[in-house]
Amino acid sequence: MISADQALAQVIGSVAVVGIERIALRSALGRILAEEIRSSRDIPGFDNSAMDGFAVRAADVAGAGERSPRRLRVIETVAAGSMPTVRVNPGEAVRIMTGAPVPQGADSIVPVERTRASGGMVEIMAEPALGEFVRPSGEDLRIGELVMNAGKRLSPADIGMLASLNHAMIDVYRRPRVAIVATGDELVDVDQVPTGAQVVNSSAYALAAAVEECGGEAVILKVARDTPEEIRARFNEAAAMDAVLSTGGVSAGDFDHVKGILDELGMRTLFHGVAQKPGRPFKYGLIGNRPMFGLPGNPVSTLVCFYLYARPALLKMGGHSALGLPRVTARCAADMKVANNLTEFVRVRLERRGGELYALAAGSQGSNILSALSRADGLLVGPARENLLKAGFQATVLLLSPVAEAEVGFEEFHRLH
């Protein structure tokens, strides 16, 4: 068996970006930019007013105050969206609205609340600094300036920036389409109450949500019963996708139809078995260039292996640069037994105590106890060289959710390229 670190390196090294597509800007929120963006013009494209008020020459109103106002003749009103038609000469002012272009000759703006207008005249009751409340051309962006690099996850502000640069369409990395293949006679769908030895196909729903959380598109295929015909049919359907997640059929003693069908399809196995708990039977390989994740059947093992291996692979395929789960350091709140000679990923809750983070077991650590994973903030990494982590031991915890990140704060992203 290989180590967890070796398995991750092999998975990441075997996948590549799935491709680029051009989409409407309105659909680009959260997508990963696939092109460099430079400004095609100065933004703003003209000097404009930051306030409603009057555009003046600073020299004309030097020393102005409440008791010594300066009187100027108002020669025009300029609204946002219109252009001034006159030049401001000595002794003149232009009424101006926020965002409107500053007329030639004017070099400062006096806010309306510092003025008193009457008829065609205005009294300026405060001396502005030269250039005050004038937004200069190119203050935001200069022509040719780098705005965004490829690989950026697009936020609402980014969408607004791209719109201001007239990018109605944008190149983004394509989201990987992921087939979820569950195998087993015992599985029933979520709308069917299990009877006898049946169990609900919960892993398919958990995996679909996990795929979508990291930017992929999940397709849950019909459950494959334990016959070569059904298993072959499901994997043939999955061949249309960019990646395949299968659950079950990878442990010793399972029906061997899955292995036989994957051999038929030409799967090249990179490894089978990882020195970790849970998820030791995890199998990984390629069918052509398509990654095939043979996940264990127990629901906790399924999700833990997804987070550790499939998630970073799918992120890389979708153009992301930060691939690993956020991580923090936390102290064990109590003694924790961990597997000997295996890297154990312990489901833990996190608490702050006196400025430090403490990790507590989230429940029973059995690979079938999904409730413990549901309650967990993260996975505490139990080193393979240890079999007992004493209370106070400092360990790495991989955070599982944005909520956990927000509550505890994360120190760094583990980046693996």
Number of C-alpha atoms within 10 A of each C-alpha: 13 14 17 22 13 13 23 17 14 16 21 20 13 14 18 17 17 18 14 17 11 13 15 11 17 11 11 21 14 14 22 24 23 22 16 13 18 17 19 14 14 17 18 18 16 16 20 23 27 21 20 20 22 28 32 31 24 21 16 18 23 16 15 18 16 13 8 13 20 20 20 20 18 21 16 19 18 21 16 14 9 11 13 17 12 12 16 23 15 15 15 22 30 25 21 28 23 17 21 22 27 29 23 16 16 23 21 23 30 30 23 18 11 17 19 13 15 8 7 10 15 22 20 30 22 21 21 23 15 16 15 17 21 22 21 18 16 15 13 11 18 18 13 12 13 13 15 18 13 16 19 19 19 17 14 11 10 17 19 13 15 21 14 13 17 12 15 13 15 18 20 24 22 23 25 24 23 26 28 28 23 26 24 21 14 16 19 17 15 13 7 12 10 15 10 6 8 14 17 16 21 15 21 27 15 13 25 19 15 19 26 15 12 17 23 23 19 24 18 16 15 15 21 21 16 18 15 15 12 16 22 19 13 21 21 13 13 23 16 13 18 20 28 25 25 27 25 21 22 21 19 8 7 13 16 15 18 23 15 15 18 19 13 10 15 12 20 16 14 13 17 17 18 22 21 24 25 26 26 23 25 27 22 23 21 20 17 12 14 19 25 26 22 26 28 25 24 18 23 24 26 26 26 24 25 23 21 19 24 26 23 26 25 29 23 22 25 27 28 23 17 16 22 21 21 22 21 20 17 21 22 22 19 15 14 16 14 22 18 16 15 21 25 26 24 30 28 25 23 25 18 12 8 7 7 12 18 23 30 21 21 20 18 14 21 15 20 16 15 20 13 21 25 14 14 23 27 28 25 28 16 25 20 18 12 15 17 15 19 14 14 14 16 16 18 17 27 27 25 20 14 11 11 17 18 9 12 16 14 16 11 11 14 13 12 14 13
